[in-house]
Amino acid sequence: MGIAIFVVVLIIVIAIILDYNSIKSLQNKVKQSRSGIDVALTKRFDLIPNLVECVKGYCEHEEKVLEEVTKARTEYLSNKNLKAGEDADNKCSDVLLLAEKYPALKASSQFLELQAQLERTESGLSAARRLYNSDVTVYNTKVQSFPSSILANLMGAKAEVFFEAEEQAKKNVKVQI
């Protein structure tokens, strides 16, 4: 009979240890997935302004190139009609070489890349939020289910709150170029 009691106590102790480790593991998983949201938010905070500045800078560059080409073409055509000479021809040649160097100006592709980066960033953030809520569901089920709830109460383990965006965070990110 003593061996039977020992085996029962041993089984209970092992069950408690396994349950304790399971609760701790789930707590750590929730912390890790919460950290994933922080990482995604930080990426969005750091990346989007830098991308916008990059696109702005390229748009300014492209605008200057187009202005130079237009101005040089206008001067060339007006000077050509007046037979002004080599200076206008040289300037126009320089600008035409510049235009040949950049046959397709890239502002539209820069905007498309910005849009794609924004979409990838928001998708990553959304995935991190879903993962967090999934991990919270598993954890909360564990700490609220019998008999794990008894051990969870003894450990001081409380149910976690699901991720819910603040009102300000629910609004779209405004990108001003």
N, C-alpha and C positions, 0 to 999 in steps of 0.2 A: 504494500500500500504506500509506503514511503517513496518508492521509486515512481509510482504513478503521480503522486503529488509533485515530486521534483520535475517530472516531465511536463506536467500541466503548467507549473510555474515557469519553467524554462520556455515553453511555447508562448506563454503570455509575455514574458520579458522580450523574447525575440520579436514578437508582433509589435510590442511597444517601440522597440528600437527601430524596426523597419518603418513603422508609421511616423516616428519622429524624424527619421532621415528623409522620408518622402515629403513631409511638410516643409522641412528645411530646404530641400531641393526645389520644391515648387516656389517657395519664397524667393530663392535666388533667381529662378527663372523669370519671375515677375519683375524683379529688380533689373535684370538684364534687358528684358524687353522694354521697360520704362526708359532705360538708358538708350535703347535704339531709337526711341522717339526723340530724345534729346539730341542725339547725333544727327538725325534727319532734319530737325529744326535748325540746328547750328549750320548744317550744310546749306540749307535754304537761306538762312540769314547771311552767310558769308558769300555764297555763290551768286545769288541773283543780282545784288548791286554791282558786283564785279563784271558779270556778263553784260548788264545794261550799260555800264561805262565803256566796255569794249565795243559794243555795237554803236554807241554814241560816237566814240572816237573814229570808228571806221566810216560812219555816215558823214562825219565832218570832213574826213580825208577825201571821201568820194565826191562830196559836194565841191571841195576845192579843186579837185581834178577836173570835174565837169565845167566849173566856172572858167578855169584856165583854158580848157579846150575851146569853149564857146568864145571867150574873149580873143584868143589867138586866131580863131577862124574868122571872126568878125574883122579884126585888124588886117588879117591877110587879104580877105576879100576886098576890103575898102582900099588898102594900099595897092593891091594888084590892079584895081581899076585905075589908080592914080600912077601906076608904074613907079612906086616909091623905091624899090630897090631890094638889095640883099638882106637888110636887117629884118624886114618883115618875113622874108622867105626863111631865114634862119630860125626865127622865133617860132614860126609855124611848124617847121620841121622838127624842132625840139618837142613841141607839144604833141605833134602827131606821133613821134617816137614814144612819148609817154603813153599816149592812148593805145598804141600798138602793144606796149608792154603790158597793159591792163585791158585787154580787148573786152572782157565782160566784167564790169565792176560788180563787186560782190555784196553789196548791202542787202539785197533780198535774201541771199543765202545766209548772211549773218543773222537776219531776223528769223529765218527758219530754224537755224541752229539754236538761237535763244529760246524760241518756242519749244523746241524739242528738249532742251535742257530743263526748262520750267516744267514740262510735262513729266520728265523722268524724276525730277526732284519731288514733285507733288505725289507721284506714284509711289516712290520710296517711302515718303512720309505716311501715306495712306496704308501701305503694307506694314510699317512699323506699328501703327495704331491698331490695326487688325490683330497683329501678333500679340500685342500687349493685352488686348481685350480677351483673346483666346486663352492666354496664359492665366489671366485673372479668373476666367470662368473655371478652369481646371483647379486652380488653387482654392477658390471659394467653395467649390463643390467638396473638396477634400476637407477643409476646416469646418464645414457646416454639416457634414454627413456623420452619422453614428457609425462606429465608435470613435472615429478620428476626432470628432468635435470635442470629446472629453479631453484628449491629450492636447489638442489645439488650445483649449481654454486654459489648461495647466501651463502651457508654454507662453501664453499671452498672445497667441497668433490670432489676429483679427482679419475679417474679410477685407479684401482690397476693393477700392472703388474703380469702376470702369473708366476708361479714358473718355472724357467729354470735353470737346473744345469749348473754350471761352467764346463769348459772343464776338469779340474782336477777331479771334483766330478763325472764325467761321467765314469771315469776309474774304473775298479774293484778294490776293496780293496785287497791289497796284504797281505796275511797271510803267514808268514814265521815261520816254525817250525823247 
